[in-house]
Amino acid sequence: TISFISAGLNVTPALLTVTAANQSRRYGEANPTLPYTIAGFMNGEQSSVLTTLPVVTTTATLASPVGSYPITVSGGSARNYRFTYVPGTLTISPVIQNSCAGSTLRGLLRGSGPRIELDGSCRYHLTETTGSNGHLINLFSRTNLTIDGNGATIEGSGVLGLLTVIDSTNVTISDLTLVGGRANGQGNAFAGRGGAIMLYNSSVTLDRVRFIDNHATLGGALSTVGGTTTVINSLFADNQAGEIGSAIFAQGPIQVSYSTIAAQSFHPGIALLTWDSATVETSIIANHAVGIAAAGGTTKSVREEYNLFADVSEPYRNYNAGSQIAQGIHTLNASSAAAQFNKPATYDYRLRTYSVAIDQAPVPTGAATSDADGLPRPLGT
């Protein structure tokens, strides 16, 4: 006997996957259209079967700073289907100016955004012969600002200093060459200070900034009053001061590390003069009469360590009993030939692998055990 027992066939909704597409735009632009794709339709069906279309949104607004923002998708419905959603990302990238005119640079630096990026292929030439505070460009009351030069150069007109930063907090200037500033004027607290940069009552970090052939009465390349200044991985070459501080004159706390202060021929002045607390470490000062000088009349902490003084007649000078330089026990004194700069004539002050300066600082954990010439590291003292 054959018996037949009926059963039910349960048809469940098919799964549709809705994926938000990744998008990008420049800072300050409107958000682009936010598209999506749908996968998983059955029986040749298409999006026309949707009874409610998915909605795509992002948290980014017109004023959102550079960064990544989520793109979310939700809300779709259709008979015979259920939905799963895959988010995307909206990436906001910095504005990059393509014009190398000085006016373009000025307009860019007046922007209110938290990050300014210059065109690394540009040599911005500031041709003006008049400016306020003895400098061509002035930044006032800026907070949490980053200026990334991307390798660009700013060249002065040969009459005024290049840049002042006044009453500002947490400003970073990086990967930028500053050349030809001339802050030799008189008339106010800023004129005659810092051929390339004058910092007043501001906290500023200078990272991979190259100061070349800048002149001023005080601080040929850089002058500071108040605030705090950090200089790292930077180069000061052939800068001159009419009075004091051929490269740097600091009247506020300053820290200099992994940097080089040099001249192609012997300079009769003081490379760095400080009237406040200062730290100079893992740096090179070359071809100057005096390396680091402390003055100002009040007791300040001035210390140096792991430095190389190359052809420096007097590494330290204390102008009064109030400021004494704590001399580092690992610091070297040698000739410029021993320093082994690569090509000083073209301002290439990178070190050759057999420079006496190499390996004098503490060797980081995991550092290479040999150099590019195959010589063992550390080389020793």
Secondary structure as a PSIPRED ss2 file (coil, helix, strand):
# PSIPRED VFORMAT (PSIPRED V4.0)

   1 T C   1.000  0.000  0.000
   2 I C   1.000  0.000  0.000
   3 S C   1.000  0.000  0.000
   4 F C   1.000  0.000  0.000
   5 I C   1.000  0.000  0.000
   6 S C   1.000  0.000  0.000
   7 A C   1.000  0.000  0.000
   8 G C   1.000  0.000  0.000
   9 L C   1.000  0.000  0.000
  10 N C   1.000  0.000  0.000
  11 V C   1.000  0.000  0.000
  12 T C   1.000  0.000  0.000
  13 P C   1.000  0.000  0.000
  14 A E   0.000  0.000  1.000
  15 L E   0.000  0.000  1.000
  16 L E   0.000  0.000  1.000
  17 T E   0.000  0.000  1.000
  18 V E   0.000  0.000  1.000
  19 T E   0.000  0.000  1.000
  20 A E   0.000  0.000  1.000
  21 A C   1.000  0.000  0.000
  22 N C   1.000  0.000  0.000
  23 Q E   0.000  0.000  1.000
  24 S E   0.000  0.000  1.000
  25 R E   0.000  0.000  1.000
  26 R E   0.000  0.000  1.000
  27 Y C   1.000  0.000  0.000
  28 G C   1.000  0.000  0.000
  29 E C   1.000  0.000  0.000
  30 A C   1.000  0.000  0.000
  31 N C   1.000  0.000  0.000
  32 P C   1.000  0.000  0.000
  33 T C   1.000  0.000  0.000
  34 L C   1.000  0.000  0.000
  35 P C   1.000  0.000  0.000
  36 Y E   0.000  0.000  1.000
  37 T E   0.000  0.000  1.000
  38 I E   0.000  0.000  1.000
  39 A E   0.000  0.000  1.000
  40 G C   1.000  0.000  0.000
  41 F C   1.000  0.000  0.000
  42 M C   1.000  0.000  0.000
  43 N C   1.000  0.000  0.000
  44 G C   1.000  0.000  0.000
  45 E C   1.000  0.000  0.000
  46 Q C   1.000  0.000  0.000
  47 S H   0.000  1.000  0.000
  48 S H   0.000  1.000  0.000
  49 V H   0.000  1.000  0.000
  50 L E   0.000  0.000  1.000
  51 T E   0.000  0.000  1.000
  52 T E   0.000  0.000  1.000
  53 L C   1.000  0.000  0.000
  54 P C   1.000  0.000  0.000
  55 V E   0.000  0.000  1.000
  56 V E   0.000  0.000  1.000
  57 T E   0.000  0.000  1.000
  58 T E   0.000  0.000  1.000
  59 T C   1.000  0.000  0.000
  60 A C   1.000  0.000  0.000
  61 T C   1.000  0.000  0.000
  62 L C   1.000  0.000  0.000
  63 A C   1.000  0.000  0.000
  64 S C   1.000  0.000  0.000
  65 P C   1.000  0.000  0.000
  66 V C   1.000  0.000  0.000
  67 G E   0.000  0.000  1.000
  68 S E   0.000  0.000  1.000
  69 Y E   0.000  0.000  1.000
  70 P E   0.000  0.000  1.000
  71 I E   0.000  0.000  1.000
  72 T E   0.000  0.000  1.000
  73 V E   0.000  0.000  1.000
  74 S E   0.000  0.000  1.000
  75 G C   1.000  0.000  0.000
  76 G C   1.000  0.000  0.000
  77 S E   0.000  0.000  1.000
  78 A E   0.000  0.000  1.000
  79 R C   1.000  0.000  0.000
  80 N C   1.000  0.000  0.000
  81 Y E   0.000  0.000  1.000
  82 R E   0.000  0.000  1.000
  83 F E   0.000  0.000  1.000
  84 T E   0.000  0.000  1.000
  85 Y E   0.000  0.000  1.000
  86 V E   0.000  0.000  1.000
  87 P C   1.000  0.000  0.000
  88 G E   0.000  0.000  1.000
  89 T E   0.000  0.000  1.000
  90 L E   0.000  0.000  1.000
  91 T E   0.000  0.000  1.000
  92 I E   0.000  0.000  1.000
  93 S E   0.000  0.000  1.000
  94 P C   1.000  0.000  0.000
  95 V C   1.000  0.000  0.000
  96 I E   0.000  0.000  1.000
  97 Q C   1.000  0.000  0.000
  98 N C   1.000  0.000  0.000
  99 S C   1.000  0.000  0.000
 100 C C   1.000  0.000  0.000
 101 A E   0.000  0.000  1.000
 102 G H   0.000  1.000  0.000
 103 S H   0.000  1.000  0.000
 104 T H   0.000  1.000  0.000
 105 L H   0.000  1.000  0.000
 106 R H   0.000  1.000  0.000
 107 G H   0.000  1.000  0.000
 108 L H   0.000  1.000  0.000
 109 L H   0.000  1.000  0.000
 110 R C   1.000  0.000  0.000
 111 G C   1.000  0.000  0.000
 112 S C   1.000  0.000  0.000
 113 G C   1.000  0.000  0.000
 114 P C   1.000  0.000  0.000
 115 R E   0.000  0.000  1.000
 116 I E   0.000  0.000  1.000
 117 E E   0.000  0.000  1.000
 118 L C   1.000  0.000  0.000
 119 D C   1.000  0.000  0.000
 120 G C   1.000  0.000  0.000
 121 S C   1.000  0.000  0.000
 122 C C   1.000  0.000  0.000
 123 R E   0.000  0.000  1.000
 124 Y E   0.000  0.000  1.000
 125 H E   0.000  0.000  1.000
 126 L C   1.000  0.000  0.000
 127 T C   1.000  0.000  0.000
 128 E C   1.000  0.000  0.000
 129 T C   1.000  0.000  0.000
 130 T C   1.000  0.000  0.000
 131 G C   1.000  0.000  0.000
 132 S H   0.000  1.000  0.000
 133 N H   0.000  1.000  0.000
 134 G H   0.000  1.000  0.000
 135 H E   0.000  0.000  1.000
 136 L E   0.000  0.000  1.000
 137 I E   0.000  0.000  1.000
 138 N E   0.000  0.000  1.000
 139 L E   0.000  0.000  1.000
 140 F E   0.000  0.000  1.000
 141 S C   1.000  0.000  0.000
 142 R C   1.000  0.000  0.000
 143 T E   0.000  0.000  1.000
 144 N E   0.000  0.000  1.000
 145 L E   0.000  0.000  1.000
 146 T E   0.000  0.000  1.000
 147 I E   0.000  0.000  1.000
 148 D E   0.000  0.000  1.000
 149 G E   0.000  0.000  1.000
 150 N E   0.000  0.000  1.000
 151 G E   0.000  0.000  1.000
 152 A E   0.000  0.000  1.000
 153 T E   0.000  0.000  1.000
 154 I E   0.000  0.000  1.000
 155 E E   0.000  0.000  1.000
 156 G C   1.000  0.000  0.000
 157 S C   1.000  0.000  0.000
 158 G C   1.000  0.000  0.000
 159 V C   1.000  0.000  0.000
 160 L C   1.000  0.000  0.000
 161 G E   0.000  0.000  1.000
 162 L E   0.000  0.000  1.000
 163 L E   0.000  0.000  1.000
 164 T E   0.000  0.000  1.000
 165 V E   0.000  0.000  1.000
 166 I E   0.000  0.000  1.000
 167 D C   1.000  0.000  0.000
 168 S C   1.000  0.000  0.000
 169 T E   0.000  0.000  1.000
 170 N E   0.000  0.000  1.000
 171 V E   0.000  0.000  1.000
 172 T E   0.000  0.000  1.000
 173 I E   0.000  0.000  1.000
 174 S E   0.000  0.000  1.000
 175 D E   0.000  0.000  1.000
 176 L E   0.000  0.000  1.000
 177 T E   0.000  0.000  1.000
 178 L E   0.000  0.000  1.000
 179 V E   0.000  0.000  1.000
 180 G C   1.000  0.000  0.000
 181 G C   1.000  0.000  0.000
 182 R E   0.000  0.000  1.000
 183 A E   0.000  0.000  1.000
 184 N C   1.000  0.000  0.000
 185 G C   1.000  0.000  0.000
 186 Q C   1.000  0.000  0.000
 187 G C   1.000  0.000  0.000
 188 N C   1.000  0.000  0.000
 189 A C   1.000  0.000  0.000
 190 F C   1.000  0.000  0.000
 191 A C   1.000  0.000  0.000
 192 G C   1.000  0.000  0.000
 193 R E   0.000  0.000  1.000
 194 G C   1.000  0.000  0.000
 195 G C   1.000  0.000  0.000
 196 A C   1.000  0.000  0.000
 197 I E   0.000  0.000  1.000
 198 M E   0.000  0.000  1.000
 199 L E   0.000  0.000  1.000
 200 Y E   0.000  0.000  1.000
 201 N C   1.000  0.000  0.000
 202 S C   1.000  0.000  0.000
 203 S E   0.000  0.000  1.000
 204 V E   0.000  0.000  1.000
 205 T E   0.000  0.000  1.000
 206 L E   0.000  0.000  1.000
 207 D E   0.000  0.000  1.000
 208 R E   0.000  0.000  1.000
 209 V E   0.000  0.000  1.000
 210 R E   0.000  0.000  1.000
 211 F E   0.000  0.000  1.000
 212 I E   0.000  0.000  1.000
 213 D C   1.000  0.000  0.000
 214 N C   1.000  0.000  0.000
 215 H E   0.000  0.000  1.000
 216 A E   0.000  0.000  1.000
 217 T E   0.000  0.000  1.000
 218 L E   0.000  0.000  1.000
 219 G C   1.000  0.000  0.000
 220 G C   1.000  0.000  0.000
 221 A C   1.000  0.000  0.000
 222 L E   0.000  0.000  1.000
 223 S E   0.000  0.000  1.000
 224 T E   0.000  0.000  1.000
 225 V E   0.000  0.000  1.000
 226 G C   1.000  0.000  0.000
 227 G C   1.000  0.000  0.000
 228 T E   0.000  0.000  1.000
 229 T E   0.000  0.000  1.000
 230 T E   0.000  0.000  1.000
 231 V E   0.000  0.000  1.000
 232 I E   0.000  0.000  1.000
 233 N C   1.000  0.000  0.000
 234 S C   1.000  0.000  0.000
 235 L E   0.000  0.000  1.000
 236 F E   0.000  0.000  1.000
 237 A E   0.000  0.000  1.000
 238 D C   1.000  0.000  0.000
 239 N C   1.000  0.000  0.000
 240 Q E   0.000  0.000  1.000
 241 A E   0.000  0.000  1.000
 242 G E   0.000  0.000  1.000
 243 E E   0.000  0.000  1.000
 244 I E   0.000  0.000  1.000
 245 G C   1.000  0.000  0.000
 246 S C   1.000  0.000  0.000
 247 A C   1.000  0.000  0.000
 248 I E   0.000  0.000  1.000
 249 F E   0.000  0.000  1.000
 250 A E   0.000  0.000  1.000
 251 Q E   0.000  0.000  1.000
 252 G C   1.000  0.000  0.000
 253 P C   1.000  0.000  0.000
 254 I E   0.000  0.000  1.000
 255 Q E   0.000  0.000  1.000
 256 V E   0.000  0.000  1.000
 257 S E   0.000  0.000  1.000
 258 Y C   1.000  0.000  0.000
 259 S C   1.000  0.000  0.000
 260 T E   0.000  0.000  1.000
 261 I E   0.000  0.000  1.000
 262 A E   0.000  0.000  1.000
 263 A C   1.000  0.000  0.000
 264 Q C   1.000  0.000  0.000
 265 S C   1.000  0.000  0.000
 266 F C   1.000  0.000  0.000
 267 H E   0.000  0.000  1.000
 268 P E   0.000  0.000  1.000
 269 G E   0.000  0.000  1.000
 270 I E   0.000  0.000  1.000
 271 A E   0.000  0.000  1.000
 272 L E   0.000  0.000  1.000
 273 L E   0.000  0.000  1.000
 274 T E   0.000  0.000  1.000
 275 W C   1.000  0.000  0.000
 276 D C   1.000  0.000  0.000
 277 S C   1.000  0.000  0.000
 278 A E   0.000  0.000  1.000
 279 T E   0.000  0.000  1.000
 280 V E   0.000  0.000  1.000
 281 E E   0.000  0.000  1.000
 282 T C   1.000  0.000  0.000
 283 S C   1.000  0.000  0.000
 284 I E   0.000  0.000  1.000
 285 I E   0.000  0.000  1.000
 286 A E   0.000  0.000  1.000
 287 N E   0.000  0.000  1.000
 288 H E   0.000  0.000  1.000
 289 A E   0.000  0.000  1.000
 290 V E   0.000  0.000  1.000
 291 G E   0.000  0.000  1.000
 292 I E   0.000  0.000  1.000
 293 A E   0.000  0.000  1.000
 294 A E   0.000  0.000  1.000
 295 A C   1.000  0.000  0.000
 296 G C   1.000  0.000  0.000
 297 G C   1.000  0.000  0.000
 298 T C   1.000  0.000  0.000
 299 T C   1.000  0.000  0.000
 300 K E   0.000  0.000  1.000
 301 S E   0.000  0.000  1.000
 302 V E   0.000  0.000  1.000
 303 R E   0.000  0.000  1.000
 304 E E   0.000  0.000  1.000
 305 E E   0.000  0.000  1.000
 306 Y C   1.000  0.000  0.000
 307 N C   1.000  0.000  0.000
 308 L E   0.000  0.000  1.000
 309 F E   0.000  0.000  1.000
 310 A E   0.000  0.000  1.000
 311 D E   0.000  0.000  1.000
 312 V E   0.000  0.000  1.000
 313 S E   0.000  0.000  1.000
 314 E E   0.000  0.000  1.000
 315 P E   0.000  0.000  1.000
 316 Y E   0.000  0.000  1.000
 317 R E   0.000  0.000  1.000
 318 N E   0.000  0.000  1.000
 319 Y C   1.000  0.000  0.000
 320 N C   1.000  0.000  0.000
 321 A C   1.000  0.000  0.000
 322 G C   1.000  0.000  0.000
 323 S E   0.000  0.000  1.000
 324 Q E   0.000  0.000  1.000
 325 I E   0.000  0.000  1.000
 326 A E   0.000  0.000  1.000
 327 Q C   1.000  0.000  0.000
 328 G C   1.000  0.000  0.000
 329 I C   1.000  0.000  0.000
 330 H C   1.000  0.000  0.000
 331 T C   1.000  0.000  0.000
 332 L E   0.000  0.000  1.000
 333 N E   0.000  0.000  1.000
 334 A E   0.000  0.000  1.000
 335 S C   1.000  0.000  0.000
 336 S H   0.000  1.000  0.000
 337 A H   0.000  1.000  0.000
 338 A H   0.000  1.000  0.000
 339 A H   0.000  1.000  0.000
 340 Q C   1.000  0.000  0.000
 341 F E   0.000  0.000  1.000
 342 N E   0.000  0.000  1.000
 343 K E   0.000  0.000  1.000
 344 P H   0.000  1.000  0.000
 345 A H   0.000  1.000  0.000
 346 T H   0.000  1.000  0.000
 347 Y C   1.000  0.000  0.000
 348 D E   0.000  0.000  1.000
 349 Y E   0.000  0.000  1.000
 350 R E   0.000  0.000  1.000
 351 L E   0.000  0.000  1.000
 352 R C   1.000  0.000  0.000
 353 T C   1.000  0.000  0.000
 354 Y C   1.000  0.000  0.000
 355 S C   1.000  0.000  0.000
 356 V C   1.000  0.000  0.000
 357 A C   1.000  0.000  0.000
 358 I C   1.000  0.000  0.000
 359 D C   1.000  0.000  0.000
 360 Q C   1.000  0.000  0.000
 361 A C   1.000  0.000  0.000
 362 P C   1.000  0.000  0.000
 363 V C   1.000  0.000  0.000
 364 P C   1.000  0.000  0.000
 365 T C   1.000  0.000  0.000
 366 G C   1.000  0.000  0.000
 367 A C   1.000  0.000  0.000
 368 A C   1.000  0.000  0.000
 369 T C   1.000  0.000  0.000
 370 S E   0.000  0.000  1.000
 371 D C   1.000  0.000  0.000
 372 A C   1.000  0.000  0.000
 373 D C   1.000  0.000  0.000
 374 G C   1.000  0.000  0.000
 375 L C   1.000  0.000  0.000
 376 P E   0.000  0.000  1.000
 377 R C   1.000  0.000  0.000
 378 P C   1.000  0.000  0.000
 379 L C   1.000  0.000  0.000
 380 G C   1.000  0.000  0.000
 381 T C   1.000  0.000  0.000
